[in-house]
């Protein structure tokens, strides 16, 4: 029997979710009332993004929920009953995603949406967060949300009394998922962040709504084989980790639906991929089935792997002005903006330059390009502080 924790990020057919044993799914973009069914739970997401095409609930221009969406909320409650889950927000601190950036502003937006939905469903459960990683500097987000929650809306109260769970995003990289030992850092960061959230709100739920890898290439056989092995170790870890209530593999369908080169569980034609076959055999309660695919371990991964990380590809990542490199003594440790510290802002600069292939602020090893090697330098510098 499949574990109730196991889910998929990204939209595909209900029969596909059933075939890989997923108990739940969600999508960052479009979802419809017809997506709710009795076979697989669909958890609707409310976006704060500036692109109104995907943000039917929240008006970023007026900074408040759209009154016109009240009828849709009512229809959702009528369709699935009271007490259902809602995912609120997606990567609010990340360029090309919800782009809120300020956790104090986000606290108000979160609270407004929670109060708005509770008008139609007072028993609704909310997964608030969506931060892009468990890095140390991200901990100010849930902490400030907890402090500021009672200042917004009419109901007062405490964040932990109103919210059933949290969610965050974190990914493994090639140097990590090639071996089970290599994933030790990913496992520790995931557990540590879950512990931090549970310390803020004891007894609440922790959802890992995106996990997998942004650096795998579906056109590179070695890359897919490595990620397949990594998937087994990651799922087994999440299943055995009592801190994690649910997890969602990132993501459902091969590019170019979201990430052009990222391998999914299915092809665009709905055929199950190597990853899908492996995912099908994972996440089972007790003994469970063995994975349906045997993959040989490898020790290296092709250096030609490329990464795209924007779920809404029509957006263009913003670029930070070039700093004074001569005064940047921590550049080789990952200080992209030369402010003297290595933090998540530097990661954002690396990711932006890595995606658009413009700029050299994140060229930490000074080899003339922004690459995975530079990410490794940033991560080492960030974790060593």
N, C-alpha and C positions, 0 to 999 in steps of 0.2 A: 504494500500500500504506500502511495506517495505521501511524503511529509507535507503537512499544511504550510510549512515555511516556504516552500519552493515556488518561485514565480519567474515571470519573464517581463522585461522592459521592452516595449515596442509592440506595435499592432500587427497581428497576423490573423488567420482564421481560427475559429473556436476549435475545429478539428485538429489544427496544428498544436494548440495548447494542450489538448487532451492527449495527443500522441507522444508528447515529451513529458507528460505527467505533471504539468504545471497546475497549481491550485488557484493561482491568481495572476493578474497581469495589469499593467497600466500603460498609458501612452502620453507623451509630452505634447502631442499636437491634437489631432481631431479624435473625438469619441462621440458616440451617439447613444440615444436611449436603447436602440436595438442591440448595442454591445453588451447589455446586461442579460445574463442567461443563467440557467440553473446548473450548467456544466462546469464553468470556470468563473471565479469571481473577478469582475472588473472593478478596479478602484479608480474613480475619476480624479483627474488632477486639475487644480485651479492654478493657472499661470498668472504671474505678475509682469510678464514681458511687455515690451512696448509695441510689439507687433500684434495689433488687435485681431488678426486672423486666428490666432491661437488663444486669445485672452477674452473669451466671451463673458467671463464673470466680472473681471476687475477693470475699471477704467483708469489707466495710468494718467490720462490728462486731468481728470477730476480727482484722482487719488481716492476713489471709493468704489465699492461694489456697484455694478450696473443694476439698476432696479429692474430692467427688462429680463435679467437672468433669474429673478425670483420664480417665474413660472417654470423654468427648466429645473431648478432645484426641487420644486414641488413635484414635478413629473418624475424625477429620479427617486424621490421618497416613495411615491406611489408605485413605482416599478419594482423596487427592491425592499420596501418597508423601512421602518425607522431603525436607527442605530447602525447605519452603514459607515464604512470608512471613506474619508476624503483625504487626498494628498494635496497639501497647500504649499505652493511655491516650488521652484526648480532652480537650483544654483543661483540664488539671489546676488551673490558676490562675484559672478563670473561674466566677463564680456561675452556677448552674443547669446546670452541666456536671459534671465529675468532682470539683470542689471539694476538691482536695488542698491547694492554696495554698502549701505549704512544699516547696521542691525537695529538701530533705534527706530529708523523709518520703517524697517521691515516689521518690527514689533507691532506698530500701529496697523499696518496692512494686514498682517496675519490675524490680529484680533478682530478687525472689521469683518473679514471674511468668515471667521468662526461665528461671530454673533449673527451675521447675515444668514448663514446656512441654518443656524439653530432656530431661527424663526419658523422654518418649515420642518425641521427635524431636531427637537431638543435633545434627542439621544445620540446624535451624530458623534462619530469618533474621528479625530483629526491627527494626521501625521504631519507635523510642522517641522520644517528644517530645509532639507535639500542642499546643505552645504557641500561643496565639491571635494571635501576631504577631511580626515581627522587630524590635520596638522595642528600643532600647538596653538598657533595664532587664531585658528577657527573657533577656539573654545570661547572667545568673547561673544560669539553669536548667541548660543543658547543661554549664556550667563546674562547677557543684556536683555534678551527676550524675557527671561524669568523676572528680571528687575522691573522692566517697563510694562509688562503685560497688563497689570491692574490699572494703568493710567489711561487706557483706551477702552472704548465701548461703554455700555451702560451697566453691565453686570458686575464689574469689579472682579474680585476673586483672584486666584493664583493660576499661573500657567499650568502647573502640574495637576490642578484639580480639573482643568478643562480639556487637557490634551491627552489622548490615549497613547501617543507615540511620537517618535522623531524619525527623521531619516537623513542620511548623509551619503556621499558618494566617495568611493575610493577605488583605485585601480592598481593592478599589478603591472610591472614592466618586464621586458624580456629577461633581464638579469635576475629577476625574482622567480618567475613562473617556469623557468627551465628545470628547476629541481625543487623538491619538496623542502629541502633545507633552505633554499633561497627565499622561500615564502615566509620565513620566520619573522622578518620585519613587517610584512603586510599583516600577518596574523596578530602580532603584538599591537600594532597601531590600531587595528580594528577593535580588538578587545579593550585597549586602553580608552578609546573614545567612547565605547559603549559603557564602560565603568564610569567615566566622567558624567555622561548623561544620566545614568542611573543614580549617581550620587546627588545630582541636582533634583531629580524627580524619582525617588525610589519606587520600585514596583511598576513603572510604566514600560511601554514597549519601545524597542529599538528595531528599526527597519533599515536594512542595507539595500536600498532600492536600485542601486547600480553597482555591479561588480563584474570583473572580467579584465579586459585590457584594451587600451586605446592604441597600442603600438603593434598589434598583430595585422598581418596583411593577407587577405583571403586569396591573393594570387601567388603567394609564396608557400609552398608545401611545408617547408621546415618551420615556418612561422605558425601555421595552423596546427602542426603536430605538437609543437611546444605548448601552444595555448590549450590544446586538448588535454595534455597531461596536467597543466596548471589548473584547468577546470575541475578535474577530479579532486585534486588536493584542496582547492578552495571550497568546493561544495561540501566535502567531507568535514572540513573544519567548521563551516557555518552550521551544518546540521548538528554537530556535537557541542557547539557553543551555546550555552543556555542564555547568554546575554542577548543573542540575536533572535528576534521573534519571527522575522520574515526576511527573505532576500530575493532579489530579482536580477537574473542574468542580463547583461548588457551586450548584445541585444538580439531581437527576434530575427530580422531578415538581413541577408547579405546586402552590401552597398549596391547601387548608389542611393538607397532609400533614405538613409541618415548619414552614415559615414561611408564614403565612397569605397574605401579599401578594407574596411573592417569586416571580418567574417561573422555571419549570424548563424542561428540555429536552422534557418531555412533559406533556400534560394528565393529569388523574386518570383519564381514559378511555383513555389510551395513545396519543393522537394527538400527532404530532410538532409542536412549536411553532416559532415563528420562530427562537428560540434553538437548538432542536434541529436545524433545517435548516441553520443556519449552522455549528453545531458539527460536523455531518456532513462538511462540506467542508473542515474544518481539521485540522491535525495529521497531514498526509500526508507521507511520506518524499519527498525530492527535489522534483520539480516538483509532483506531486500535482494534485488537482482544485481547481477554483475553488469558492468557496462557492456554494451553490445559491440563495441569496437575496441580492438587492441591496438595501441599506438606505441611504436618504439620510442624510447627516450632519446633525446639528442642533447648535445652539450653546447652547441653554438646556434646562433640565429642569424639569418642573413642581414648584413649591414645596410641593405637597400630598403628596409622596411620604412614606410611612411605612415604618418598619422594624420587623421582629421578628427576634430573633436567637437564640431558644431552640429547640434541636432537640427537647427534651423539654418540651412546653408545659404539663405538669402542675405544673411547678415555678414558684415565685415568687421573683423576684430580691429579695435582701435589701437593706435601705436603711441607709446609714450615718447616724448622728446628725448633726443640723445643727451645723456649726461656728460659731465666733464670726466673723461676716462682717466686723465692724469691724476685726479684727486681720489680715484676709486681704489683704495688699497685692498678692499675685499672682493674685487671683481672676480678673481679666480676661485672664490668660494661660493659664488652665486648671487652676489649683490648687483643685480641688473640696473637698478635705478640709482645706485651709488649714494644711498642715504646712510650708509654705515652699518646696516643690519641686513641679514639674509632672512626674508620672510615671504609670506604668500603673495605679496605684490610682485616680487621678483619672479615667482613662478608664473604669474599671470602674463608678465612680459615675455618670459620664455615661450609660453604656450602660444601667445599671439604671433610672435616672430616665427615659431616653428610651423604654424599653420599657413601663414600668408607668404612665407619665404621672403620677407623683407625686414631689414633692420639687423643690427649686429650687437645690440645692447646685451643680449643673453649669450653672446659668444664667449663663454667663460674660459675656455682653454685657448682662445685666440688662434684658432685654426682657420678662420675665415668663413665659418658657417655655424648656424644654430642647429644643433643635433641632439640626439638622445644622450650623447656623452655630456653635453652641457646640462641636461636635466639631472644626470647622475651627480655632477658636481654641485648643482643647487641642492639636491636632496641631502647630500653628505653635509654640506654647510648648514643647512636648515636643521637637521637632526642633531648636529654637534653643539648647537648653541645652548 
